[in-house]
Amino acid sequence: MSAENAQAQTARNVLVVDDSRTIRSTIADHLRNKGYRVTEAGDGIEGLNLGLTSKPNVIVLDVVMPGIDGFRLCQLFRDKGLRVPVILLTERTELEDKVKGFSAGADDYLGKPFSPVELELRIEALLRRSDGAEPAGDVLKHGELEIDLERHIARLRGAEVSLTPIEFSILKLLASTPGRVHSRTDLLNTIWATDYEGYRRNIDPHVNRLRTKIEDNPKKPKYILTVWGIGYKFSDTV
C-alpha cells in the first residue's frame, strides 16, 4: 500500500460491533495494520451509542447479538439519520435474512466465516462509493426532486432526504439516464465495485427502501419505475 493511501485511510474510522471478542480482534488488527482507526463494541446497545457518537465512516455489524441484534441496530441507525455504509456479518445467509438486512438499510452482506482481506476490500469499495467526487455545481432536477451530485444529497420539495450511500448511488445512476432501462445485474455491477456473489434480486430491497423516501406513494411510483422481467428505469416524464 502506498504512503498516500495509508495517510488517506488514517482518518477512516471503522466501527465494529460483534459480541465475539475473537472476531472483533481479528478485524481490528487487520484494519489497523492497513491504516484504519477502529472502534469496537461488544453488543448492540454499546454499538448504538458509539455509532451515534464516534463518527464512524463505515460500520460492520454482527447480526446475532445480545440486546439489539444487527438488523434492528442497522434500522435504528438509519432512522436516526446515520447514512454511513453498513456491512452485516452473519452465518445466516438464507435469502430471507439477506432481504431483511438490505431492507433495514444495510449496504453489503458478508457471510461467516470470511477473510479479513475480503472485508477490507468491501470497506474500500463502499468508501469509494460514498466519497465519489463529482463536478462542482452538478445538480439533477426531476419534478420536485433534486439530486446534488457534488454533495451527495437528495432533496424532495426542498427538504433533504436521508439516503444511504447505496441508495444515493442507485438514484444517481437511474436519474442520470431517464427512460433508460437498467437490468438488476447492471445495477449490481455498477453499484458494487467488487465482485458480488449475491442473487440478482438483491437490488430490490434497496430500490424499495429508496421509493419509500422519494415517492408520495411507493406502490405507485412516479420516479423509479419497474420494468417487469428486466429491472428499473427513471421516468422521463417528470
N, C-alpha and C positions, 0 to 999 in steps of 0.2 A: 504493500500500500504506500502511495506517495506521501511525502510530508504534507503536501497541500490537502489531500483527502483526510489525513489524520487530524490536521488542525480544524478542518470543517466539521468533523464528527465530534470533536471535543465538546462543542456546545450542545450536542444532541443528548437529551435525557430520555432514557427508556424506562418506563415503569413496568416492572414485572410483578404480577400478582399470582401467586401459586402457593398452596399450603404445603407443598413438598420442598423442604429446605434443600434437598439434593438437586432438584430441578432448578430452583432459583439460583443456586450457587453455580451450577453448570452454565446457565445462560449468562449470569452476571460476569463470571470470569472470562468467558469468551468475548462478550461485547466490550468489557473494559479493556481487554487486550487489543481490541480494534479501535480504541479511542473514544468509545461512548461513555457517558455517565449513566449509571444505573441506580434506580431507586427500587427497593424491594418491599413487598408487602406479603404477609403470610395468610391473610384471609380477606374476604370481600369487604368487610367493614373498614379495615385499615386501608385497603386498596381504594375505596371510595374517597376517604379523607385525603390520601396522597394524590389521587388523580385530580382532585379539585384544588390542591394547594402547591404541588411540587412542579407545576407547569411542564408536564411531560410532552415530548414530541411524538412519541409512539407509546402505546400501551399494549402489553402482552398479558392476556388473561387466561388462566386456567378455568375450565367450565365447572368442574365439580369441586366446590369448596364449601367449608362451613360458613354459616352466617348468611352471606349473599352469594349466590352462585354466579358464574361468569356471564350467563345470559342476562340475568337481572341487572348485574353490575354494568354491563355494556349499555343496557336500556337506560339506566339511571344517568350514566354519563351523557348520553345523547339528549335525554330530557332536560338536563341542566345546561345544555348548550355547548358541551365539550365536543369539538369537531376533529380532534387529532385522530390519526389512524389507529384502529384496534385490530389486533390479531388474536384469535381464540386458539388455545391449545387444549386438546382433549383426546381421550381414547374413544369417545363417542362420535364415530364418523358416519353414522347412518344418515340417509337422505333427510329424514325429518329433523335431525339435530342441526344439520347444515342450514336448512331453511330457517329454523328457529334462530340460529346465530346471526345469519345475514339480516333477517327481519328485525332483530334487535339493534342493528346498526353496525355490525362488525364489517371490517373491510377485507379480512382474509381469515383462513381457517387452516390450521396445521395439525395433523393427527399425530398422536404419540404412538410409538417412540419417534423422535425426529432428530435430525442433525442440527447442531447449533449453527453450522455454516449455512444450511438452508434457511433457518430463521433469520440469520443476518442478511441474506440476500433478499428475503421478503421485506424486511425492515427497510433496506436501502431502496427497494422498488417503490414502496409506499411513500417514503420521504421524497423521492424524485417526483412522484405524482402530486404531492401536496405542496412542493416548493417550486413547481414548474414556472419559470418566468415567462411573461407574455409582453408583447409590445405595449408601451405606455398608452393609456387612453383608449384601449380596445374594449369596447362595450357592445354586446349584442342586445338588441331590443326586439322583443316579440310581444305585441299587445301590451299587457300590464306587467310583463316580466322583463327584467333587465339582468344581464349576466356580465359582471365586471371581470374580465379575464386577467387583468393586472393584479387585482386584489383578491381574486378567488372568492368573490361574494356574489350572491344572487339576491335580487330584491323583487318583491311582488307588491305592486301598488305602493312602492316607495319604502316598504318595510323589509328589513333584511331577513332572509330565510336561512335558518341554520342547517347547513348541509355537511355531511361527512366528505372527506377527500374523494372517495369513490363516487358518491352521489354527484358531486360537482363535476368530476371528470365525465361521467355519463351525460349529464346535462350539457356540458360544454360541447362534447362531440356531436350529440344529436342536434343541438340548436345551431351549430356552425354549418350544418348541411340540411336545411329544411327540405322536406319532401324526399330525401334520400333514405332508402330502407337499409338498415343495418341488421345483419343477422346476429343472433346471440353469440355465435362463435367469433364474429368480427369484433363485437363489443368486448368480449373477454380478452381477445388477443390485443386489443388496443388499450384497454384499461389496465390490465396487469402486465407489467414489464418482464416478469419471469414466466416460465412455462407453468401453466395452471392445470392441475390434474383433476379438477372437478368435473362434474357433469355439465352439459351445455346449458341447462336452465338455471345455473347458479346466479345468473344476472337478474333473474326475475324478482327476487326479493328486494334487490336494490332499486329496481325501477318502481316497484310497488310502493316502497317507502318514499321515494322521490316524489311520486304522484301525490301522496298524502300531504306533501309540503307545498306543492306549487299549483295543484289543481283545486278548483272550487268543489268539484265532485269527482273524486278519484275513479269512481266507477264509470263515469262518462267524461273521460279526459279530453281536453281541447288542445293541450300542448304535446304530450307524448302519446302517440297512437300505436296500438298493437297492429302488426301486420301478421295475421294468423298464419302459422306454419313457417314463418320466416324469422321475425324479430320485431324491431321497433323503428319508428321514424318520428321526426319532429314535424308538426303540422306546418304547412307552407301557406296557411290561410289566416293565421293570427298575426 
